[in-house]
Amino acid sequence: MNSTNEEVRPMIPSSIGIVSKQKGSTCRLRTKSLVILLGVTSFLLFGLAQHYDFDFKLPNESETDNKVSGMHGGEDNNAQIDEAIINDTDNSFDHDEDDDDDHDHHDYDSADENDLSRTADPDESIVAAQQKPRPRHKLIDFVIAGFPKCGTTTMLNRLNENPQVYMGGPDARKRKPVDERHELRQNKGHRFQDFFDRYSMEKINSDTHLIGSGGKVLKQVVGFKSPEVVRSETFLPNVVELFPAIDMIVSVRHPVLHFESNYNFRLRNADPDEGLELVDTKDLIGDCWIDCQHSSDNHICTPKHHFLNKRTHLHDANGDACTGTSTFHHALSRLALTPMEEPRELGLLDHHQMSVQSEWSGRLLLMEIGQISDKDAKRHDKFERRFEDFLGLEANSFTTDETEEEKAKYQQSHKFIHICDEEHREVRESLVDIGLKGSTWIKDYLLKSDRVEVANKDHFLELIEKWGDDPCKK
């Protein structure tokens, strides 16, 4: 009992509280009704979509546009490139392969005739599937990665004529139906952007035709040519980072004949304002330009390694006509297809200090230029069929034969030096030594890899066996 005079009143619920509870109950009832109504509506709409084959997408779902976002500037910023281009989490290029099957599922076991009559032709479905955006790391199937003056232009031209293959399309600036692609050589954002713009799915699809004879569906094949890839210290890492499983096609030739062709090619591209005084070939023995930075201590850097490039329109990064550019085995060893642990192997590779790209997981198709121009018809046909199998091309759709125009152009090409002249004996001796080491390494190490493919292996071995001999001594 309270001792104060305060009046004790009975505990009567407030009318405001009763009204509040009633309103709350009414709101909850209306909310539940609304949820049920929305659920029923959604169910009905989904049923209609399935029946009439509508294509539903989430509001925030977007199509892959095959363009690299965030790279509108030309800054030399490697971190920016890594984030915008190389990072596999970049949504602007990622495409989940499982998403291809997310739409238009049907229960064909219970479908009626009308439903089945509306399904696409199987061949058309396969073509459509191939034309969908590719995952960025699978955008490019292959690259003609080496070497200059080894028949790579002929391969490029013939592949560009194949309806299954997209090689980058025409080059309007150079007025060529197709050209080499060097955008990925330098770590510049705008150059990477140029490459991916050129290789948009829209352009790839518009430049390929995937229905063959008899309605057969052909495989869509995408590639590019840049014969400096395997030698360049920036090009190869960039290609491997972007396309780790890309297949590579590499053509090689006798180092003596390669040097002669490369030297004459450089001079044919000389700036006429600079004159055409020829550099003595013995001054071109050794490594040149950037290769000197990756040579062992006992290697020679030619004193004339800038001579030819200063007189041509070609960029220094393209290399030069030094004997070092004919060390094909050095460049090929960067693909990490051999152990590179034994002293003998390292000796054959002259202990070079070039980077090795162990992350690459693709295949290598290796050939000698003599196979491209092989006069044995049966053997040459077998070589071309192996080429088709490697890329997945339709049988008998590829040839390495040159056109009459290409043959005439080559025959008219001026030769500034004839490598068999006595004045070039010293450079030939150096190149034969390179050839002997190169052919030995290829036979004893490279060809043991199960990721290396060679057509007509006996003929290939016969051709590289000659690298240890001076071709001028018949």
C-alpha positions, 0 to 999 in steps of 0.5 A: 500500500502506497503511503502517499496520497497518489490515486492508484488507477486501474491498468486500462489499455490505451485506445491509441494502442488498440488502434495501432495494433489494428492498423498493424494487423491490417497492414500485415494482412494486405502485405501478405495478400500483395506478396501472394498476388505478385507470386501468382502473377510471376508464375503465370508470366513465367509459364507464358514465357516458357510456352511462347519461347520468350527470352527473359533476362535479368534487368542488370544482365548485359551482353559481352561487348568484346572491348576492353573497358577503362583504356581510353588513354595511351599511358605507359602504365603497366599496372593499369594494363594489368587491371584493365586487360590481363586480369581475368576478373575483368567483366568486360571480357569474361564470358561464362561458358555455362551461360550459353545454356541458361535460356530457352530450356525445353522438356523435349520428352513432353513437348508437342509437335508444334514446340519441336517444329519451332526449334532451330536447325541443328547446323544453324544452332552450332554455327550460332553457338560458335558466333557467341562471345568467346571468353577473353582468354580463348578469343584467339586460337593461334598465332603465327609466332615466328620467324621473319623471312621463313614463309610466314607471309604466304601462310598468312595470305592463304589462311586469310583466304579461308572462309573459316579463318579470321586473321584480323581483317583488312588493313585500310591504312596499308591498303592490304587485305590482311597484315601482321598484328603488332599491337600487343608488343608494347605495354600501351593501353590504346594499342591493346584496345586497338587489337581487341577492337579489331578482334570484336565478335562482330568483325570475326563473325562477319568475316567468317563463313561456317557452312561448308559443302553439303551443309557441313558446319565448319569450325570458326578459327581466329588467329593473327600473324606476328613473326617476332612473338617468340623472340620479343621480350615484351611480345611473348609475355603479353600474348601468354598472359592474355591467351595462355593456351594459344597454339603457335605456328613457327617456321624456321630455315637454314641460318645462312639462307635466313641471314641473306634473306633478312639482310636483303629485305632490310636494304629493300626497305631502306630510306633512299635519302640515307644512301645504300652503302652496304655494311660488311657482313662480318660486322654483323656477327653477334647479337643485335639491339635488345638481344644484347641485353639478354646474352651471356657474358661471352656473347658478342654484340655486333658493332653495327647492330643499329646500322641497317635500322637507322636507314629503314622505316622499320622500328628497332624493336623489329630486330635487325640483320645480325647473326643473332636473329637466326638463333631460332633455338634460343627463342623457341626455348622460351616456350618452356617445352624442354627441361633446360637443366642439363649442362649440354642443353644449356650449352647448345642454348649458349646460356642465354638470359632471355625470359622463359614463359612456363605459363604457356600451355598451348601446342607448337606446330613446327616446320622448316621452310623447305616443307612449305615449298616441297616439290614432292607432291605426295609429301607436300599434300600430307604436310598441308593436311597436317596443317589443317588438322592442327587448326581444325580446318576443313580437309583440302581447304588449305594450301601453301602454294604461292600465287603467280603474282607472289612468285613474280614479286619475289623473283623481281626482288633485288638482292644486295648481297649473295651470301655464297660470295667469298667476302661473306665466308666469315659470316657463313661460318658463324651461321653454320655454327649456329645452325649446328647447335640449333638443329641438335637442340631441336632433335635432342630436346624440343621434339621430345615434347608431346606438345610439339607437332611436326608434319613429315618428321623424317623430311623435317629432320633431313632438312634441319640436318643440313643446318650444320653444313655450308649451303654454298659448298655443294 
